[in-house]
Amino acid sequence: TSPAGDPLDGQPGAATAPAAALATLLFVSGACALLYQVTWLRELRLVFGATTQATAAVLAIFMGGLGVGSAWLGRRADRDPRPLRLYARLEIAIGLIAVATPLLLWLVRLAYLAMGGTTTLGPYLGTVIRILLAALAIGAPTVLLGGTLPAAARAFETEHDRSRGRLGMLYGVNTLGAVCGALLATFLLLEWLGARATILLAATANVVVGLVALRLAASVPALRPALRLAPASPPDAPRAADRETGIRAAPRFVLLAAALVGAAFFVMEIVWYRMMNPLLGGSTYSIGIVLAVALLGVGLGGAAYGPILRGKRPTLALFALSCTLEAVLLAVPFALGDRIAVLAVLLRPLGSLAFAGHVAAWGFLASLVVLPPAIIAGFQFPLLLGLLGEGREGVGRHVGLAYAWNTAGAILGSLAGGFGLLPALGAPGVWRVVAVSLAMLGSGALVLAPRRGRFAIAAVGSLACAIVAVLLVSWPVGPTAAWRHSSIGAGRVSLERLKSRQLVTDWLRRERRAIAWERDGRESSIAISNDFGVTLMVGGKSDGSAIAEAGTQVMCGMLGALLHPRPRDALVIGLGTGSTAGWLGRVPSIAHVDVAELEPAVMHVTEACAPVNQNVLHNPKVKLRVGDGREILLTSRNRYDLIVSEPSNPYRAGVASLYTSEFYRAAASRLTDDGLFLQWVQIYELDFRTLRTVYATVCREFPHVETWATLNSDLLLVASRQPIAPRAGRIRERLREEPFRGATQAGWRTASLEGVLAHFVGNDAFGRYIAGAGPARPNTDDRTILEYQFARQAGGPGRVDLEALRSIAVRRGEHLPAWVDSGIDWDHFMLQQAYLPMSEGAAPTLPPPGHRLYARTAAMSAYLNEDYAGALRHWRESRATSPYDLSELAMVADVMAEGGDPAAEGFIELLRRDRPVEADLVLTRLQLRRGNAAAAAEAFEIALSGYRHDPWAWTLLVNRALPLASEIAAQDRAVAGQRLFAALEQPFAAYASNFTRIVARLDVARVIENGVPREYARAAIEPFGENGPWVGRYLATRADCYARLGDPRAAKARQDLLAFVRGLPPQPSDL
């Protein structure tokens, strides 16, 4: 059909495809393209690994194929008299070829693994091979995909569409279809159908679209070439109308601009993914939402282009304004900074309604940050096409060239962003650079724009936007650690912390203060939080606390070494704090420990944890291999006695591929005959259905699976091909030797067989029962259902706890391993089981009153509640003669010391054998209660000196002992006070109890200066930095101290104090 009144005689054919029909086809086509992109990228990451290099190789082929296809087929579309038929054939061809991609991906996998991956090929040749293999698998369909938009544009555009607004509508609808594809893949298809079925569904849809388009093409007349009455002008020569408006004055600049805006948008996509992860949780859902919102903005912007211009020709000045406006819209959320993080916490309770509440909150946050600049980016593409020409003339070629340059820019942006800019500048730095670059691009376009028409308005608007954008990314602080490294998306930030403005400020300052080091690596944002010991933060989530999670990190590997007859070679997937690999490297029989770590920046954290991880990076037995753990395992030719898989939580995007049947099958094939595979599994925030999926997957590949608990909320599945049958006597012997004795004491505060056995949950039969207790599908490469199941529960209450699992095992008689002998002290065993919740700060499990172990357990419970008298009373009621483990020994010694009981000395000396730091801290309490400040100060100094080298003192005991420093100082300010002030100056090993140490030192300073803060107080305040606690006593001390000393920071300190006073009533504080 043609518009009414369009003269056909002497003009190029004006017949166009029906608008609604073609728009519908383009919508479906866009959805299919996104399904392919998501699915192919996912499948090739399973082959090549999840590294930035591997992802970049795949994206380069996908985006490059689109660009090549667009440029090549765009020219052909201009020559084809029936472009709609060309479009239909392309859609059918895409569908038919896409059906074969699962087979091609399987062949690529075989070829890549046969070559040995990057393990054998090295990073550079490996990248080349990845590109070639990816091209083999998906190159052909992506080239054809690139030709669909030019062909459709040629069929849809009219001769008299001066602004090419119809093309903008077509582009917008196609992109909105991509939004639909992204959401379908994320929330439905990949979980419920799997990757192969999703590809088949998209291919079927392509064929159907092609058949419908063929039917439409039959009813649309062929386009006729124009009648040329004069010599044709060169293709890029400006016409008279163009010279007046400046439309085609600089086609090369237009194409260059297409590349630059493509690069800018793709770099920002990387930044958005990196920055939004901490707020949204970093799951597949959150990444899919960010992608969908970005595409939604592009689609809306493209669709809005035509109605906004209303048939008028676009100008370079308008393009300049769009660039600078996009820069402003990028800069606004940057300037809002941590306010967005606070908003994310406030929206978090929506998830309590249903999972849809989380999705709504994530969508709102992503829209706030991503949607406005994405709308402008979508507006720019048809605008650039309008600058290249008008109407149908050369539209296929123009679309092809602009799209090719745009995708080329996107490829360069992804490479520059992932490999250079992000590691060099950090995500906030890159955010700034992109905003400023867009402002500069707009300014450059303004220089080239002709000074006619509404140029003055556009120029003023562009310059104003450019200035505002630069100011917004230069002057405000921007996102800090409270956004970048707090676990908001993981549900670890309670709304209780933000009930008032005072609490909000205190939380922001606490989060900023805790981060001692941060870096954007190639794969993730990495940071060290050191308020309470070195903690590895990855993408806004704790991935390992060197001390608090030692029970898991140390014992994941050491339990395997304890159970295996004689381990020699080990593989650890995930370096983290380095504790698993470091302790394994100390086992005398072990000759080699290979470690796979995805993110090189993690090594800085590992080095900071050297006192905890046995200096792993300098152990010649340990070989670190930077790369994807899955790829390293699949391509390795080595066989191992122990394989320890300790990745991040399965809900994090991509991690679930380390929990699939195929991965476990590969691990089993790399084990020696008596080798052990050890898989860490969280049970917090988990339901039984998801747990059954984990067990069903592991038990599918391993005939023998035992269940252990490393912490109260962490399981360790010990899998093997042969029955695990160590001798109890051999384990007892090993527990008397190093490093096993030191490891079990560090991780589980025990060195007895009973203490180790207390961590056993269930035998092989128990594992098989859990796997088959209800409907559960295994987690496979094709359907990684675990990442979706875990993600829906992240941050929630969870329905699985260790006690429930133990009850099932006991009821079924499956709670003990087959190798248990008659020498077990069952009271010792049961008491150790009762104490296991203490590993994560919970109260011990109390048996019923009257039980023979009730008094001992009640004593520990009272001690945890700081009821020293009650603890001592219960201990004496128990009539126990000696404590069973280090925690009970420290508890008994400490409660006796608090009462000044001379019997404490004997327990202190027993404690000194294995925990000298704890012994001296208890001795400090004993001497203080006896009124001997000098002896107490001496013991305290010795304890702190030891704690700088030995990180394994009981954190609870240390945190209770450190405040004793101010009590000692109060008895002897001149000597003991100054000695303790100096003793508290340096951090302890691995920054253990760091915040408690700093607070204790400030308290000592207050005592020394008798409440009149001067030099001691200033020295004690310095470690808090610019983000000290937002509490009245601290702020008043700081303001008073700086004022008395004439410190240049006095005015700021006074301002902070006044701001606090003007707020809500001061909150209670330990300061």
KOLLOVO-221103 format. One record per residue (C-alpha): x, y, z; residue in three letters. Coordinates in steps of 0.02 Angstrom, whole numbers, plus 50000, padded with zeros to 5 digits. Layout:
% KOLLOVO-221103
XYZALA ...
***
This chain:
% KOLLOVO-221103
500005000050000THR 500525018049977SER 500055034050065PRO 498595043249990ALA 499155055749863GLY 500885048449839ASP 501295050349654PRO 502045034349587LEU 502435039449411ASP 504245044049391GLY 504645039949574GLN 505385024849656PRO 504065012049698GLY 503085018049847ALA 502215001749895ALA 502554997050077THR 502144982350188ALA 500654983850306PRO 501294993150459ALA 500454983050597ALA 500884966350519ALA 502704970450488LEU 502884978150661ALA 502214962250738THR 503434951850639LEU 504884963050690LEU 504334961850872PHE 504394942750867VAL 506034943350770SER 506804954550903GLY 506244942651040ALA 507034927950948CYS 508664937450923ALA 508804940551110LEU 508384922451149LEU 509814917251035TYR 511014929751110GLN 510654924751290VAL 510634906151254THR 512154905351140TRP 513174915951258LEU 512654904751401ARG 513084888851306GLU 514774894951246LEU 515234900651422ARG 514994882551475LEU 516274877551343VAL 517534891851350PHE 517304896951532GLY 516554912251614ALA 518074923551599THR 518004940751522THR 519134934751380GLN 517944920551338ALA 516404931551348THR 517234944951242ALA 517664932151108ALA 515864926251098VAL 515144943951101LEU 516364949150965ALA 515714935550851ILE 513894939050892PHE 513994957850875MET 515234956750731GLY 514084944950638GLY 512644957050659LEU 513714971250593GLY 514384961650444VAL 512664955150399GLY 511904972450415SER 513204980650302ALA 513204966650172TRP 511344963050164LEU 510864981250182GLY 511584985050011ARG 510714969849940ARG 509064975550014ALA 509214991849917ASP 509424982149754ARG 508034969649787ASP 506344974849713PRO 505484964049845ARG 506374967850010PRO 504964960250112LEU 505254943750023ARG 507114945350061LEU 506674948350243TYR 505564932850245ALA 506924921950172ARG 508174928350298LEU 507004923950442GLU 506714906450375ILE 508574903850347ALA 508974909850523ILE 507724897450595GLY 508364882750494LEU 510194886250535ILE 509834889950719ALA 509084872650739VAL 510804865550703ALA 511724876450829THR 511534864150976PRO 512434851050872LEU 513744863850819LEU 513994869051000LEU 514244850851048TRP 515564848850911LEU 516404865050965VAL 516464858451143ARG 517294842351087LEU 518564851650982ALA 518984864351116TYR 519204851351252LEU 520254840551135ALA 521404855451109MET 521594857451296GLY 520804874651311GLY 521834889151375THR 522694877151494THR 523644870351343THR 523444884151214LEU 523824898951326GLY 522764914751340PRO 523174922351169TYR 523054907151056LEU 521594901351164GLY 520664917551127THR 520974915550940VAL 520314897650945ILE 518794903351044ARG 518404916450913ILE 518584903950771LEU 517534890650856LEU 516204903250906ALA 516134909150725ALA 515914891250670LEU 514474888650791ALA 513494904850778ILE 514304915350641GLY 513094911050501ALA 511464914550593PRO 512124930750668THR 512604937250495VAL 510844933550435LEU 510104941450591LEU 511054957350548GLY 510174958450379GLY 508384957650443THR 508234975850498LEU 508904983550336PRO 507774972450233ALA 506254976450340ALA 506704994850337ALA 506774994850148ARG 505084986350141ALA 504274997950268PHE 505015014950233GLU 504155027250115THR 504905039749995GLU 504135054850082HIS 504645050750262ASP 505885065150276ARG 506395061350456SER 506345042450434ARG 505185041750583GLY 504385025750517ARG 506095017750527LEU 506245023550707GLY 504595015450748MET 505154999250665LEU 506814999550760TYR 505905003150923GLY 504664988950900VAL 506064976950856ASN 506994981951015THR 505434980551121LEU 505304962851055GLY 507064960251120ALA 506444965951291VAL 505134952351284CYS 506464939651234GLY 507604944751378ALA 506194943151505LEU 505584926551434LEU 507334919251438ALA 507674925651614THR 506044921651701PHE 505344906851607LEU 506154897951462LEU 507914893951520LEU 507334887251687GLU 505814877551628TRP 506314872251452LEU 508204873151451GLY 509404880351325ALA 509134868051183ARG 507244869151189ALA 507354888151197THR 508404888251038ILE 507164876650954LEU 505714887751007LEU 506574903350940ALA 507014894450777ALA 505214888950754THR 504624906750784ALA 505864913050653ASN 505204900850524VAL 503404905650563VAL 503854924050549VAL 504694920650382GLY 503184911050314LEU 501984924850366VAL 503144937850289ALA 503174927850126LEU 501284928150122ARG 501294947050152LEU 502624949650019ALA 501514941449889ALA 500234955349913SER 501484969749905VAL 501964976049731PRO 503784975949683ALA 504724992249705LEU 505185000949543ARG 506795010349515PRO 506745029149498ALA 506745036949325LEU 508365046749312ARG 508165062349201LEU 509865069349249ALA 511565061949290PRO 511565053949460ALA 512505062449600SER 513825053249698PRO 513015043049837PRO 513665053849977ASP 513545070749889ALA 512495083349985PRO 510925088849899ARG 510285106649899ALA 509065103250039ALA 510445094750135ASP 511595109450118ARG 510245120450190GLU 509955109550342THR 511665101750361GLY 510935084350353ILE 512225075350249ARG 513645087550267ALA 514725075050362ALA 514205056850329PRO 515875050650394ARG 515585059850556PHE 513845052150567VAL 514545034650550LEU 515935038450672LEU 514625045250792ALA 513645029050773ALA 515185019550827ALA 515545031150973LEU 513785030851044VAL 513785011851023GLY 515425010651118ALA 514795022351253ALA 513185012651278PHE 514054995851282PHE 515345002051407VAL 513935008551515MET 513064991651505GLU 514614984051582ILE 514644997751714VAL 512794995451751TRP 512984976751773TYR 514464979451889ARG 513654993551988MET 511914986052004MET 512514969052063ASN 512694974252246PRO 510954982052246LEU 510044968252151LEU 511024953052210GLY 512024948152056GLY 510874933852007SER 510324929151832THR 508684938051872TYR 509524954551914SER 510644953951760ILE 509134949951651GLY 508174964551725ILE 509594976851691VAL 509704970451512LEU 507824971451489ALA 507744989251558VAL 509174994851446ALA 508294987451294LEU 506634994851349LEU 507415012051350GLY 508165009451178VAL 506505003151111GLY 505515017551186LEU 506775030251121GLY 506725022950946GLY 504835022350943ALA 504715040351008ALA 505875047250873TYR 504555048650737GLY 503185056850841PRO 504445069350913ILE 505105074950743LEU 503405074050657ARG 504155072850483GLY 505465086450505LYS 507255083050454ARG 508465079650597PRO 510005090350617THR 511745088450688LEU 511255101050820ALA 509865089550877LEU 511105075150885PHE 512265086050989ALA 510845089751109LEU 510425071251122SER 512225066951169CYS 512375080151303THR 510645076051371LEU 511135057751381GLU 512695063151476ALA 511615072451603VAL 510445057651624LEU 511955046351651LEU 512675058451778ALA 511105060851884VAL 511105043451966PRO 512985044951986PHE 512725061252081ALA 511335053452186LEU 512625040752239GLY 512265031552402ASP 510495038352409ARG 510075024852282ILE 510855011852397ALA 509755018052540VAL 508245017152425LEU 508714999152382ALA 508684994652567VAL 507005003252590LEU 506274993452443LEU 506954976852504ARG 505414972552612PRO 504364971352453LEU 505144954152434GLY 504224948252590SER 502594949252491LEU 503194937252357ALA 504634935152236PHE 503694947052122ALA 504004960452254GLY 505874958452232HIS 505684959152043VAL 504674975152057ALA 505984983052170ALA 507414977652057TRP 506484984151904GLY 506185000951987PHE 508015002952039LEU 508644997751867ALA 507425009751785SER 508005023851896LEU 509825021451844VAL 509735014051668VAL 508105018851584LEU 508285037851555PRO 509965037351463PRO 509425021551371ALA 507915030951300ILE 509065044251229ILE 510215030851158ALA 508725022951071GLY 508215039851001PHE 509955042550929GLN 509995027750809PHE 508535032950696PRO 509155050850714LEU 510825045650640LEU 509915036450501LEU 508945052350467GLY 510585061950454LEU 511185049850322LEU 509675052450209GLY 507795053350195GLU 506405041750148GLY 506745025550057ARG 508235031649958GLU 509725020950006GLY 508875015950169VAL 509494998050167GLY 511295003550143ARG 511125017250273HIS 510385005550402VAL 511724992750363GLY 513165005050377LEU 512515013650533ALA 512154996950618TYR 513854990050567ALA 514765005150638TRP 513675004750792ASN 514054986450826THR 515904989250789ALA 515885002750922GLY 514974990851039ALA 516324977651015ILE 517714990151046LEU 516774996751197GLY 516594979451272SER 518434975651246LEU 519034992551309ALA 517844992251456GLY 518154974451515GLY 520024973451484PHE 520644991151510GLY 519505004451576LEU 518654995151717LEU 520244987951796PRO 521165004551771ALA 519835017151824LEU 518555007051920GLY 516705006851878ALA 516345024251951PRO 517835031151855GLY 517235023651692VAL 515495030551728TRP 516265047851740ARG 517275045451581VAL 515775039951478VAL 514725054751536ALA 516115067051496VAL 516455058451329SER 514645060151276LEU 514685078451325ALA 516235080551217MET 515455071151071LEU 513945082551080GLY 515075097751082SER 516005091150930GLY 514385088350836ALA 513875106050880LEU 515465112850801VAL 515055103850637LEU 513225108650637ALA 512685122950520PRO 512105138950607ARG 510345139050536ARG 508585136050596GLY 508455132150780ARG 510315130150800PHE 510425143250938ALA 509155134251047ILE 510005117551021ALA 511715125151052ALA 511205133251216VAL 510355117251272GLY 511855106651223SER 513125117651309LEU 512055118851466ALA 511845099951472CYS 513705097151443ALA 514155108651587ILE 512865100951703VAL 513455083351658ALA 515275087351694VAL 514815095651859LEU 513725081051913LEU 515115068251888VAL 516495079451956SER 515825087852111TRP 514755074952204PRO 515575060352293VAL 514615047852189GLY 514365029652237PRO 515435024152385THR 515685007752476ALA 513905008652545ALA 513295005852366TRP 514724995852295ARG 515134983452433HIS 513694981952555SER 512644966252538SER 510994974752502ILE 510504963352359GLY 510944948052461ALA 509744953752597GLY 511094956552728ARG 510634974652767VAL 509204975952891SER 507894989552875LEU 508094991953063GLU 509735000753027ARG 508845014252928LEU 507385018953039LYS 507995036653063SER 509115048952975ARG 510415046653112GLN 510445027953085LEU 510565030152896VAL 512075041452916THR 512885029553039ASP 512615014752922TRP 513345024152773LEU 514875029052873ARG 515085011452941ARG 515045003752768GLU 516305016252701ARG 517455014352850ARG 517484995452841ALA 518204994752665ILE 520094995152678ALA 520454991452494TRP 519444989852334GLU 519754986352152ARG 518754982851996ASP 519504967251923GLY 519204959651753ARG 517774949051817GLU 517094957251975SER 517254971452097SER 518354965552241ILE 518574973352412ALA 519264969952585ILE 518154973652733SER 519174973552893ASN 518064979353036ASP 518004961853110PHE 519394952653019GLY 519844952052834VAL 518284948252733THR 518294945852545LEU 516904955752462MET 516454950952284VAL 515134961052193GLY 514394967452355GLY 514334950652443LYS 515454942452570SER 516324927652489ASP 517354922752640GLY 517834929452810SER 519584923952852ALA 519194920753035ILE 517314919853058ALA 517124906752920GLU 518704896852956ALA 517634881752998GLY 517184880452815THR 518704887852730GLN 519994878052827VAL 519054861752846MET 518344860252669CYS 520004853452613GLY 520704846952776MET 519214835452808LEU 519564827252641GLY 521404825452687ALA 520894818052854LEU 519744805052774LEU 520844800352626HIS 522154786752658PRO 523594796652585ARG 523184811552475PRO 524534817352356ARG 523734829052227ASP 522324841352256ALA 521314853652155LEU 520434868252238VAL 519144877952138ILE 519084895552209GLY 520564903952294LEU 519604916252404GLY 520514919652566THR 521714905352523GLY 521364895252679SER 520784879352593THR 522294878352477ALA 523514884852608GLY 523114871852740TRP 523094857852611LEU 524814863552557GLY 525454859952733ARG 524904841652731VAL 526534831652721PRO 525904818652598SER 525234831652476ILE 526464835952338ALA 525414847552228HIS 523924858852254VAL 523194866652096ASP 522064881652127VAL 520854888751999ALA 520354906952025GLU 519314917051905LEU 519784934551966GLU 521624939451978PRO 521234953752098ALA 520754941052231VAL 522604937552257MET 522784954152348HIS 521484948352474VAL 522354931552488THR 523984940252529GLU 523114950252665ALA 522534933752739CYS 524294926252748ALA 524244923952939PRO 522664913552916VAL 523044903852756ASN 524794897952799GLN 525564910252677ASN 524824900652532VAL 525464911652390LEU 527254908052440HIS 527054889152460ASN 528004880552318PRO 526774866052323LYS 525334877452276VAL 525104882352093LYS 523844896052055LEU 522984895351886ARG 521984910851841VAL 520474905751740GLY 518774897751746ASP 518764882951865GLY 517584873151757ARG 518664875251602GLU 520224870751699ILE 519414854851765LEU 518694849751596LEU 520334852451502THR 521504845851634SER 522444829651603ARG 522884827751787ASN 522084815951912ARG 521804821252090TYR 521564812952258ASP 520554827852319LEU 519494840252222ILE 518744854052327VAL 517384864652247SER 517084880252350GLU 516354893152230PRO 515194907452272SER 513344905052309ASN 512404896152169PRO 511184910452147TYR 512574921552079ARG 512494922151890ALA 513514908351809GLY 514034899651971VAL 512714886051954ALA 513734878751810SER 514894872251947LEU 513434862452020TYR 512874852951865THR 512874834451824SER 514114837251684GLU 515304846351800PHE 515194832451930TYR 515444819351796ARG 517014828251740ALA 517604829451921ALA 517314810851946ALA 518344807051791SER 519804817351860ARG 519834808252027LEU 520974793752071THR 520124777352116ASP 520014782052301ASP 519884800652270GLY 518644812152357LEU 517624826352285PHE 517094839252415LEU 515674851252374GLN 515224865852486TRP 513344869352496VAL 512454883052591GLN 510884878252688ILE 510424895752743TYR 509044904052640GLU 508614887152565LEU 507094875852552ASP 507074856852545PHE 506594856652361ARG 508184865652313THR 509214854952431LEU 508484839352350ARG 509044846052181THR 510824847752246VAL 510824829952315TYR 509974822852160ALA 511324830552051THR 512804824752155VAL 512104807352187CYS 511774805252002ARG 513644805551966GLU 514384798452127PHE 513804782152206PRO 514404787252379HIS 513974804052457VAL 514214808152641GLU 513574824052722THR 514574834452845TRP 514294851552922ALA 515764863452923THR 514754877253007LEU 512984877753071ASN 512344883852902SER 513634876052785ASP 513634858152723LEU 515064848752643LEU 514594834352529LEU 516004821652523VAL 515764811352364ALA 516744796752296SER 516674782052179ARG 517244769952315GLN 516544768652492PRO 517374780552613ILE 518094769052745ALA 519484776652849PRO 520004768753013ARG 519474778153169ALA 521174774453246GLY 522074782353099ARG 521024798153113ILE 521434799253299ARG 523284797953258GLU 523174811553127ARG 522264823053247LEU 523784822353360ARG 524904828053217GLU 525104844353123GLU 524354851653021PRO 522784841853064PHE 522784846653248ARG 523044864953209GLY 521744864753071ALA 520354856853173THR 520724868453318GLN 520714883653204ALA 519144878753111GLY 518134868853238TRP 519014872553404ARG 519284854153437THR 520644841253409ALA 519714825653459SER 518904812253353LEU 517264815653443GLU 517374834053400GLY 517654829953216VAL 516294816553216LEU 515064829253287ALA 515104837653116HIS 514504821953029PHE 512684823452972VAL 512244808252867GLY 512944793352773ASN 512694787352594ASP 510934781252628ALA 510464798252700PHE 511074807052542GLY 510084795352431ARG 508544797852539TYR 508634816852527ILE 508894815552339ALA 507354804652318GLY 506234811552456ALA 505194821452332GLY 505154827152151PRO 506854834052108ALA 507664836351938ARG 509564836551929PRO 510434852851887ASN 511154851151712THR 512114861751589ASP 510544862851484ASP 509424867651630ARG 510374875851773THR 508834876451881ILE 509834878852041LEU 510304896752000GLU 508464901151987TYR 507914891352140GLN 509294898752248PHE 509014916352180ALA 507174916352227ARG 507654912552407GLN 509174923852427ALA 508984935152578GLY 507444925652637GLY 507164916052798PRO 507534898752729GLY 506684882552780ARG 508144870752804VAL 509204870152960ASP 510534858253021LEU 509504852053167GLU 508114846553049ALA 509344837052940LEU 510114828653092ARG 508394823553153SER 508014815152986ILE 509674805952989ALA 509444800253171VAL 507664794553141ARG 508244784052994ARG 509804777653084GLY 510934785852955GLU 511814798553067HIS 513464789453093LEU 514824783852971PRO 515194765452952ALA 516964767353022TRP 516444772653199VAL 517224761153329ASP 516874757053511SER 518104769953578GLY 516954784853552ILE 516514795253707ASP 514694798253667TRP 514444811953796ASP 515894821353718HIS 515134818453546PHE 513394824553595MET 514074839953684LEU 515084844653530GLN 513514842953425GLN 512594854353546ALA 513984867353532TYR 514004867753342LEU 512774882653326PRO 514074893053421MET 515144892753264SER 514024906553196GLU 513614915653358GLY 512034906053402ALA 511644898253570ALA 512044879853595PRO 510664867053578THR 510044863553754LEU 509524845853798PRO 507984843653909PRO 508184848554094PRO 508774833754193GLY 509834826954050HIS 511594822754106ARG 512314835853988LEU 511044849354027TYR 512094858554157ALA 513654859154046ARG 512664865553898THR 511734878154008ALA 513414884354072ALA 513974888353896MET 512304896453855SER 512424907654009ALA 514214912353963TYR 513674917653789LEU 512374928753871ASN 513754936553980GLU 513014928654136ASP 514674923954216TYR 513934919354385ALA 512604908354304GLY 513894899954194ALA 514994895954343LEU 513504889454441ARG 512954877854300HIS 514734871654273TRP 514884866754455ARG 513174858454448GLU 513784847654304SER 515164840354415ARG 516274839654262ALA 518114838154300THR 518854843754135SER 518214853153983PRO 518024843853819TYR 518604856953694ASP 519454873853679LEU 517844883853692SER 517284875053850GLU 519024876653924LEU 519084895353887ALA 517334897653956MET 517734888954121VAL 519364898554142ALA 518544915254103ASP 517054913554219VAL 518194908154360MET 519364922754324ALA 517914934854330GLU 517584929154509GLY 519424929754555GLY 519394910954587ASP 521164903954611PRO 520604888054522ALA 520604898254362ALA 522504897354356GLU 522494878654322GLY 521284880554178PHE 522284895254111ILE 523834884454101GLU 522864870654013LEU 522244883553889LEU 524004890253862ARG 524564873853781ARG 523534877153624ASP 522904895053641ARG 524184906053729PRO 523334922153675VAL 521704916653754GLU 522624911253911ALA 523434928353933ASP 521774937253903LEU 520954926754038VAL 522454929954151LEU 522174948554121THR 520414946954188ARG 520984936754337LEU 522344949254386GLN 521164963954363LEU 519864956054477ARG 521224953354604ARG 521614971954596GLY 523354969754522ASN 523324982354380ALA 525174980754339ALA 525084961854319ALA 523474963654219ALA 524294976254102ALA 525794964854077GLU 524694949954034ALA 523654960853918PHE 525204967053826GLU 525824949253803ILE 524124943753738ALA 524014957953611LEU 525784955053552SER 525374936853521GLY 523734941153435TYR 524694950753302ARG 525434934353242HIS 524154921353297ASP 522404925053229PRO 521564909853307TRP 521044916553477ALA 519174914553509TRP 518394930553441THR 517054930953576LEU 518374930153713LEU 519434943553630VAL 517984955553606ASN 517534953853790ARG 519324955953848ALA 519794971453747LEU 518644983253847PRO 519604977954004LEU 520994989553945ALA 520025004954003SER 519694996854172GLU 521554993454195ILE 521975011154140ALA 520755018254268ALA 521775010154406GLN 523445016454341ASP 523315030554212ARG 525125035854212ALA 525945019054180VAL 524725005054138ALA 523585016654038GLY 524965022953924GLN 525665005453901ARG 523974998653848LEU 523655013553735PHE 525255009253643ALA 524854990653644ALA 523194993853556LEU 523945004353417GLU 524364991053287GLN 523074979653204PRO 523004961253251PHE 523344947053130ALA 522144947452981ALA 521334962853060TYR 520454951953188ALA 519264961753304SER 519864977653221ASN 518414989153261PHE 518334983053441THR 520204986753457ARG 520005004653393ILE 518545008053509VAL 519495000853658ALA 520965012253620ARG 519845027553617LEU 519125022353785ASP 520885020953856VAL 521285038353789ALA 519755045353877ARG 520315037554040VAL 522115043754024ILE 521545061653990GLU 520205060754123ASN 518805065554003GLY 519705080753931VAL 520175075053756PRO 521855080753689ARG 523315072053603GLU 522895054353658TYR 521105056453600ALA 521665063553432ARG 522825048853404ALA 521415036953449ALA 520195045753332ILE 521345044953180GLU 521015026553137PRO 519165030253116PHE 519605041352968GLY 518285052552889GLU 516895040252928ASN 516885038453115GLY 515305032353203PRO 513815044153190TRP 513455043553377VAL 513405057553502GLY 514825052853619ARG 516085050053480TYR 515605065853386LEU 515675076253545ALA 517385069253591THR 518055072853417ARG 517365090553411ALA 518015094553586ASP 519725086953550CYS 519995096153386TYR 519405112653460ALA 520595111353609ARG 522075107253497LEU 521675120053362GLY 521575106153234ASP 521105112353059PRO 519715099353057ARG 518865107453206ALA 517565116653102ALA 517035100853010LYS 516955091253174ALA 515875104853249ARG 514735104453096GLN 514515085653112ASP 514085087053295LEU 512805100553264LEU 512045090553121ALA 511885075753237PHE 511085086153375VAL 509845093553252ARG 509295076153200GLY 508335063353297LEU 508745059953480PRO 510455052053498PRO 510485033153484GLN 511225022253621PRO 513055018853589SER 514435008253655ASP 515625022453623LEU 
***
